[in-house]
Amino acid sequence: MLTWILAPHRTGVNRSAMRAGLMTPVTGSRSGFSRMINVHPKNASGRPANQFHLAAAGHGESSSRACRRVRTERTQTDRRSSMSRPVRMVLAAVVAALMLVVLAVMVSAVSAVGDWGFWGLGWDPGKAVPVRRAIPLDAARSVVIRNSMGEVTVRGGGPSGQIYLEGEIRLRGRDLDEQQAQELLSVSRQGDTLRIAFREHRWSWFPLRSFPTADLVLTVPDGLTLDVETDMGEVYLQDLDGKAVVNTDMGAVEVRGFRGELDIKTDMGSITIAEASLSGRLSLETDMGSIDFAGVPGPDTVIDSDMGAVALTIPGDRAYRLDVETNMGSFESKIPYTLQSIGGSNGERKGVLGRGDLVGRIAIHTSMGSVEIHEGVR
């Protein structure tokens, strides 16, 4: 039997630690040995507090080589464990952001090519077909608007009993005519709901050759319930009084002068609201994009942003129950607030915001983004 001594300069172990009994030398044959190195500062029970195994699989592996292998494995394990959850979240968010940016660039390039034309590949700049229709409401009290490709603008203050629709459909491709363009825009009724829809259609196997889009502007009377949805396109609401639900897959939403109840959801796009006075629930949600609200909140306000900053500008002469949670982002309020509880790693804050009697609740959540609250109305 040979005695192998793990020298301090080979293993990084201090000689004094060995003399104090913190490291036990090990013995074994050059081939086929299995040993344990005890690193045992004793705990209260008198048992070793920590230990690890050094197992050499034989076949002539020396103890020094085995030690180096163990140290290498432990270093790799430590490096993997050192990547904390916030770091992984940041990396995942960065990757997701880059993917979405690439997608947005591709979409912009497609749009640019379609607008400028690329005759060599069969694309042309297209032609605009104007759309003008007066649509009677009859008994309809809610209006559903669907646009697969293009902007939607809805304005209030229209005459009662009808909706005035105008805009243009842009055609690309030699096979299209104005009659086909008009047929892409449909109007239907079901009960008290009026439905206006532009359905995207492609006549060519090569998708960019025929890529019709529609920009629609609707003037509606007050008091309607609106349901607006776009696949790819911005939504603008102006001077409306009633209830509105807005959904976009890719497109910003801008609202000005709204009164009533509002529910907005975007997958990729900012939400901007100004001069609003809510009498009902306000719900704003975006997967990727900032949220900026300026106005008077209603009795219940819920704001959720996965990746994007949130900014509120509201009156300071009324009080709201406040519930703010920022997983990764700062919180700042120019309006005085009283905290009743503070959470842990998720940065949750609960309290009362503003002065005077309680008139409602404001709940804000961001996974990655700051939250700012300012006083005033603009």
C-alpha positions as CSV (number, residue, x, y, z in Angstrom):
1,M,0.0,0.0,0.0
2,L,1.2,3.4,-0.9
3,T,0.5,6.5,1.2
4,W,-0.5,9.5,-0.9
5,I,-0.3,12.9,0.7
6,L,-2.2,15.7,-0.8
7,A,0.3,18.5,-0.7
8,P,-1.0,22.0,0.1
9,H,0.5,23.5,-3.1
10,R,-1.3,20.8,-5.1
11,T,-4.7,21.1,-3.5
12,G,-5.0,24.6,-2.2
13,V,-5.4,23.2,1.4
14,N,-3.6,25.0,4.2
15,R,-1.2,22.9,6.2
16,S,-2.5,24.4,9.4
17,A,-6.0,23.2,8.5
18,M,-4.6,19.6,8.1
19,R,-2.8,19.9,11.5
20,A,-6.0,21.2,13.1
21,G,-7.9,18.2,11.8
22,L,-10.0,20.0,9.2
23,M,-8.5,17.9,6.4
24,T,-7.9,14.2,6.7
25,P,-5.1,12.8,4.5
26,V,-6.3,9.8,2.5
27,T,-4.6,6.6,1.6
28,G,-5.1,4.0,-1.0
29,S,-3.5,2.2,-3.9
30,R,-2.6,3.9,-7.1
31,S,-5.3,2.0,-8.9
32,G,-8.9,1.5,-7.8
33,F,-9.0,3.7,-4.7
34,S,-12.0,5.4,-3.2
35,R,-11.6,8.0,-0.5
36,M,-13.4,10.7,1.3
37,I,-12.0,14.1,2.2
38,N,-13.7,15.5,5.2
39,V,-13.8,19.3,5.6
40,H,-15.4,19.4,9.0
41,P,-15.5,22.5,11.1
42,K,-17.7,20.8,13.8
43,N,-21.2,22.0,14.3
44,A,-23.1,22.1,17.6
45,S,-23.9,18.4,17.5
46,G,-20.2,17.5,17.1
47,R,-20.8,16.2,13.6
48,P,-18.9,17.4,10.5
49,A,-20.8,20.4,9.0
50,N,-19.8,19.6,5.4
51,Q,-18.1,16.9,3.5
52,F,-17.6,15.8,-0.1
53,H,-16.4,12.7,-1.8
54,L,-13.4,12.2,-4.0
55,A,-13.7,9.1,-6.0
56,A,-11.1,8.0,-8.4
57,A,-12.3,5.4,-10.8
58,G,-9.0,3.5,-10.9
59,H,-7.1,2.8,-14.1
60,G,-4.1,4.6,-12.8
61,E,-5.8,8.0,-12.1
62,S,-3.6,9.8,-9.6
63,S,-5.0,11.5,-6.5
64,S,-3.8,14.9,-7.7
65,R,-5.6,14.5,-11.0
66,A,-8.7,13.4,-9.2
67,C,-8.5,16.5,-6.9
68,R,-8.1,18.7,-9.9
69,R,-11.2,17.1,-11.5
70,V,-13.2,17.6,-8.4
71,R,-12.2,21.2,-8.1
72,T,-13.1,21.7,-11.8
73,E,-16.5,20.1,-11.3
74,R,-17.2,22.2,-8.2
75,T,-16.1,25.4,-10.0
76,Q,-18.5,24.7,-12.8
77,T,-21.3,23.9,-10.4
78,D,-20.6,27.2,-8.5
79,R,-20.6,29.1,-11.7
80,R,-24.0,27.6,-12.7
81,S,-25.5,28.3,-9.3
82,S,-24.1,31.8,-9.3
83,M,-26.5,32.8,-12.1
84,S,-29.3,33.9,-9.9
85,R,-33.0,34.1,-10.9
86,P,-33.0,37.9,-11.6
87,V,-30.1,37.4,-14.0
88,R,-31.9,34.6,-15.8
89,M,-35.0,36.8,-16.0
90,V,-33.0,39.7,-17.5
91,L,-31.3,37.4,-20.1
92,A,-34.7,35.9,-21.1
93,A,-36.2,39.3,-21.4
94,V,-33.3,40.6,-23.5
95,V,-33.7,37.6,-25.9
96,A,-37.4,38.1,-26.1
97,A,-36.9,41.8,-26.8
98,L,-34.4,41.1,-29.6
99,M,-36.7,38.6,-31.2
100,L,-39.6,41.1,-31.2
101,V,-37.3,43.8,-32.6
102,V,-36.3,41.5,-35.4
103,L,-40.0,40.8,-36.1
104,A,-40.8,44.5,-36.1
105,V,-37.9,45.3,-38.5
106,M,-39.1,42.5,-40.9
107,V,-42.7,43.8,-40.8
108,S,-41.4,47.4,-41.5
109,A,-39.3,46.1,-44.4
110,V,-42.3,44.4,-45.9
111,S,-44.4,47.5,-45.6
112,A,-41.6,49.7,-47.1
113,V,-41.1,47.3,-50.0
114,G,-44.8,47.3,-50.7
115,D,-45.0,51.1,-50.6
116,W,-41.9,51.8,-52.7
117,G,-42.4,49.1,-55.1
118,F,-40.1,46.4,-56.4
119,W,-41.1,45.8,-60.0
120,G,-38.4,43.2,-60.6
121,L,-40.2,40.8,-58.2
122,G,-43.7,41.6,-59.2
123,W,-44.6,44.0,-56.4
124,D,-46.1,47.4,-57.2
125,P,-46.7,50.5,-55.1
126,G,-50.4,49.8,-55.1
127,K,-53.4,52.0,-55.5
128,A,-55.8,53.6,-53.0
129,V,-59.5,52.8,-53.2
130,P,-61.5,55.4,-51.2
131,V,-64.2,54.1,-48.8
132,R,-67.2,56.2,-47.8
133,R,-70.3,54.7,-46.3
134,A,-73.2,55.9,-44.0
135,I,-74.3,52.9,-41.9
136,P,-77.6,53.1,-40.1
137,L,-77.4,51.8,-36.5
138,D,-81.1,50.9,-36.3
139,A,-81.4,49.1,-32.9
140,A,-77.7,48.4,-32.5
141,R,-76.1,49.6,-29.3
142,S,-72.7,48.0,-29.7
143,V,-70.3,48.1,-32.6
144,V,-67.6,45.5,-33.4
145,I,-64.7,46.6,-35.6
146,R,-62.1,44.2,-37.0
147,N,-59.2,45.1,-39.1
148,S,-56.5,42.5,-40.0
149,M,-54.1,45.0,-41.5
150,G,-54.2,48.8,-41.0
151,E,-55.2,51.6,-38.7
152,V,-58.6,52.2,-37.0
153,T,-59.7,55.6,-35.8
154,V,-63.0,56.1,-34.0
155,R,-64.3,59.6,-33.3
156,G,-67.2,60.6,-31.1
157,G,-69.8,63.3,-31.5
158,G,-71.5,61.9,-34.6
159,P,-75.2,62.2,-35.3
160,S,-77.5,59.7,-33.6
161,G,-78.7,56.7,-35.4
162,Q,-75.8,56.2,-37.8
163,I,-72.1,55.6,-38.2
164,Y,-70.2,57.4,-40.9
165,L,-67.3,55.3,-42.3
166,E,-64.5,56.6,-44.4
167,G,-60.9,55.7,-45.3
168,E,-59.1,53.9,-48.0
169,I,-58.1,50.4,-49.0
170,R,-54.7,50.1,-50.6
171,L,-54.3,47.4,-53.2
172,R,-51.1,45.8,-54.3
173,G,-51.1,43.5,-57.3
174,R,-52.1,43.5,-60.9
175,D,-55.1,41.2,-60.3
176,L,-57.1,43.5,-58.0
177,D,-59.8,46.0,-58.8
178,E,-62.0,48.4,-56.8
179,Q,-64.9,46.1,-56.7
180,Q,-62.8,43.4,-55.0
181,A,-61.5,46.0,-52.6
182,Q,-65.0,47.0,-51.5
183,E,-65.9,43.4,-51.0
184,L,-63.1,43.0,-48.5
185,L,-65.0,45.4,-46.2
186,S,-68.1,43.8,-44.8
187,V,-71.0,45.1,-42.6
188,S,-73.3,42.6,-40.8
189,R,-75.7,42.6,-37.9
190,Q,-76.6,40.2,-35.2
191,G,-79.1,41.3,-32.6
192,D,-78.2,44.6,-31.2
193,T,-74.6,44.3,-32.5
194,L,-73.2,45.9,-35.7
195,R,-70.1,44.3,-37.1
196,I,-67.7,46.1,-39.4
197,A,-64.8,44.0,-40.7
198,F,-61.9,44.2,-43.1
199,R,-60.6,40.8,-43.9
200,E,-57.1,40.5,-45.3
201,H,-56.9,38.4,-48.4
202,R,-54.1,37.4,-50.8
203,W,-54.6,36.4,-54.3
204,S,-51.0,35.2,-55.0
205,W,-49.0,32.3,-53.7
206,F,-46.3,34.8,-53.1
207,P,-47.7,36.7,-50.1
208,L,-46.1,40.1,-50.6
209,R,-47.4,40.4,-54.2
210,S,-51.0,41.1,-53.1
211,F,-51.1,42.6,-49.6
212,P,-54.2,44.8,-49.2
213,T,-54.4,47.1,-46.2
214,A,-57.2,49.3,-44.9
215,D,-57.1,52.5,-42.8
216,L,-60.6,53.1,-41.4
217,V,-62.1,56.2,-39.8
218,L,-65.4,55.9,-38.1
219,T,-67.5,58.7,-36.6
220,V,-70.0,57.4,-34.0
221,P,-72.7,58.8,-31.7
222,D,-72.1,58.9,-28.0
223,G,-73.2,56.1,-25.6
224,L,-72.1,53.1,-27.8
225,T,-70.2,50.0,-26.6
226,L,-67.2,49.6,-28.9
227,D,-65.1,46.5,-29.5
228,V,-62.0,47.2,-31.7
229,E,-59.4,44.7,-32.7
230,T,-56.5,44.8,-35.1
231,D,-53.9,42.2,-36.0
232,M,-51.3,44.7,-37.2
233,G,-52.2,48.4,-36.9
234,E,-52.6,51.3,-34.5
235,V,-55.9,52.2,-32.9
236,Y,-57.0,55.8,-32.1
237,L,-60.0,56.8,-30.0
238,Q,-61.0,60.5,-29.9
239,D,-63.7,62.2,-27.8
240,L,-65.8,59.2,-27.1
241,D,-68.4,58.7,-24.4
242,G,-69.3,55.1,-23.5
243,K,-67.5,51.8,-23.2
244,A,-64.6,50.6,-25.3
245,V,-62.6,47.4,-25.5
246,V,-59.5,47.5,-27.6
247,N,-57.1,44.6,-28.6
248,T,-54.1,44.8,-30.8
249,D,-51.6,42.1,-31.7
250,M,-49.0,44.5,-33.0
251,G,-49.8,48.2,-32.8
252,A,-50.0,51.2,-30.4
253,V,-53.2,52.5,-28.9
254,E,-53.8,56.2,-28.4
255,V,-56.9,57.6,-26.6
256,R,-57.8,61.3,-26.1
257,G,-60.8,62.8,-24.4
258,F,-62.5,59.5,-23.3
259,R,-65.3,59.3,-20.8
260,G,-66.7,56.1,-19.5
261,E,-65.2,52.6,-19.1
262,L,-62.1,51.5,-20.9
263,D,-60.3,48.1,-21.5
264,I,-57.1,48.0,-23.6
265,K,-54.8,45.1,-24.3
266,T,-51.8,45.0,-26.6
267,D,-49.4,42.2,-27.3
268,M,-46.7,44.6,-28.7
269,G,-47.4,48.3,-28.6
270,S,-47.6,51.2,-26.3
271,I,-50.8,52.6,-24.7
272,T,-51.2,56.4,-24.3
273,I,-54.2,58.0,-22.8
274,A,-54.8,61.8,-22.3
275,E,-57.6,64.0,-21.1
276,A,-59.6,61.0,-19.8
277,S,-62.3,61.0,-17.2
278,L,-63.3,57.4,-16.2
279,S,-66.6,56.7,-14.6
280,G,-66.2,53.0,-14.7
281,R,-63.4,50.4,-14.7
282,L,-60.0,51.2,-16.4
283,S,-57.9,48.1,-17.4
284,L,-54.7,48.6,-19.3
285,E,-52.4,45.7,-20.2
286,T,-49.4,45.2,-22.5
287,D,-46.9,42.4,-23.0
288,M,-44.3,44.8,-24.5
289,G,-44.7,48.5,-24.4
290,S,-45.0,51.5,-22.2
291,I,-48.3,52.8,-20.6
292,D,-49.0,56.5,-20.1
293,F,-52.2,57.6,-18.5
294,A,-53.3,61.2,-17.9
295,G,-56.7,62.0,-16.5
296,V,-59.1,61.1,-13.7
297,P,-59.2,57.4,-12.8
298,G,-62.5,55.7,-12.1
299,P,-63.4,53.6,-9.1
300,D,-61.2,50.7,-10.2
301,T,-57.9,51.0,-12.1
302,V,-55.8,48.0,-13.0
303,I,-52.6,48.4,-15.0
304,D,-50.3,45.5,-16.0
305,S,-47.1,45.7,-18.1
306,D,-44.8,42.7,-18.7
307,M,-42.0,44.8,-20.2
308,G,-42.4,48.6,-20.2
309,A,-42.6,51.6,-17.9
310,V,-45.9,52.9,-16.4
311,A,-46.5,56.6,-15.9
312,L,-49.7,58.1,-14.4
313,T,-50.7,61.8,-14.2
314,I,-53.7,62.1,-11.9
315,P,-55.3,64.7,-9.5
316,G,-53.8,64.7,-6.1
317,D,-56.9,66.1,-4.3
318,R,-58.5,62.7,-4.0
319,A,-57.4,59.4,-2.4
320,Y,-57.0,55.9,-3.8
321,R,-56.0,52.6,-2.4
322,L,-52.7,51.8,-3.9
323,D,-51.2,48.4,-4.7
324,V,-48.0,48.6,-6.7
325,E,-45.8,45.6,-7.6
326,T,-42.5,46.0,-9.6
327,N,-40.6,42.8,-10.0
328,M,-37.7,44.6,-11.6
329,G,-38.1,48.4,-11.6
330,S,-38.2,51.5,-9.5
331,F,-41.2,53.3,-8.0
332,E,-41.6,57.0,-7.6
333,S,-44.6,59.1,-6.7
334,K,-44.9,62.9,-6.7
335,I,-48.2,62.6,-4.9
336,P,-47.9,62.0,-1.2
337,Y,-48.8,58.5,-0.2
338,T,-48.9,56.5,3.0
339,L,-47.5,52.9,3.0
340,Q,-49.3,50.3,5.0
341,S,-47.1,47.4,4.0
342,I,-44.0,46.7,1.9
343,G,-43.4,43.3,0.2
344,G,-40.2,41.4,-0.4
345,S,-38.3,40.7,-3.6
346,N,-41.3,41.6,-5.8
347,G,-41.3,45.2,-4.5
348,E,-44.9,45.2,-3.6
349,R,-46.2,48.4,-1.9
350,K,-49.7,48.8,-0.4
351,G,-51.1,52.0,1.0
352,V,-53.2,55.1,0.3
353,L,-52.3,57.6,-2.4
354,G,-53.4,61.2,-2.4
355,R,-55.5,63.3,-0.1
356,G,-59.1,63.5,0.9
357,D,-61.7,60.7,0.9
358,L,-61.1,57.4,-0.7
359,V,-62.7,57.3,-4.2
360,G,-61.2,54.2,-5.7
361,R,-58.4,51.7,-6.2
362,I,-55.3,51.8,-8.3
363,A,-53.4,48.5,-8.8
364,I,-50.2,48.5,-10.9
365,H,-47.9,45.6,-11.8
366,T,-44.8,45.5,-13.9
367,S,-42.5,42.6,-14.5
368,M,-39.8,44.8,-15.9
369,G,-40.3,48.5,-15.9
370,S,-40.5,51.5,-13.6
371,V,-43.6,53.1,-12.2
372,E,-44.0,56.9,-11.9
373,I,-47.0,58.8,-10.5
374,H,-47.3,62.5,-11.1
375,E,-49.8,65.1,-9.9
376,G,-51.9,67.0,-12.4
377,V,-54.1,66.4,-15.4
378,R,-53.1,67.1,-19.0
